[in-house]
């Protein structure tokens, strides 16, 4: 399946790319934005970050087909300033962040991001990190689960869902996405189950944000990179829900 970059032309237009500039893609993914930035650079350079090594491996050939003035960095974008300074970069002309989970991550069932496929609870963007969805679901306290579902998922029934997870894991660990979906469904009133949208969407979003430290990472990269912009430099951020919008 071919994946299309969201708001590709709109975001690149807003970046106002200069052919000799230094640009950063904080969320490489399948290099949709990066390849288009690279096409517009002559003496400039592109630095692209992704904490998912699979994304870097699969994007390298696509970028090589465009040019060689790029550097790929396997790191969370919240480490961006440090990683760039380690490479003697002291300022940038543009940064793009395409937030959330990439389509390939959702489509690969074994990654455990989607409630559409039955898979082990994982949800790690960086598969080398220790914390995963299994640990969150099976080891976090009732209070912590409720707070995550409420704050990161804006889930109205956070208390009921957290309580039912706590009860279910007494008998055996909750191991798969479908097991979690069934617990969530059993926690919701029929009116909600009959409404539009998947009943597990908010909880899955909340767990994913917790596992990948998404909101704290976004705050950190913006705080550190806005002062890192050269005069006239720009940052473009593509967001997908209100928690990111507010930041």
Secondary structure, DSSP 8 states (H G I E B T S, - for coil): -----TTHHHHHHHHT--TT-EEEES--TTSHHHHHHHHT-SS-EEEEEES-HHHHHHHHHHHHTT-S-EEEEES-GGGHHHHHHHTT---EEEEEEE-S--HHHHH-GGG---TTS--BS---SSTTSS--HHHHHHHS-HHHHHHHHHHHH--TTHHHHHHHHHHHHHHS---BHHHHHHHHHHTS-HHHHTSSS-TTHHHHHHHHHHHHTHHHHHHHHHHHHHTTEEEEEEEEEE--SHHHHH-
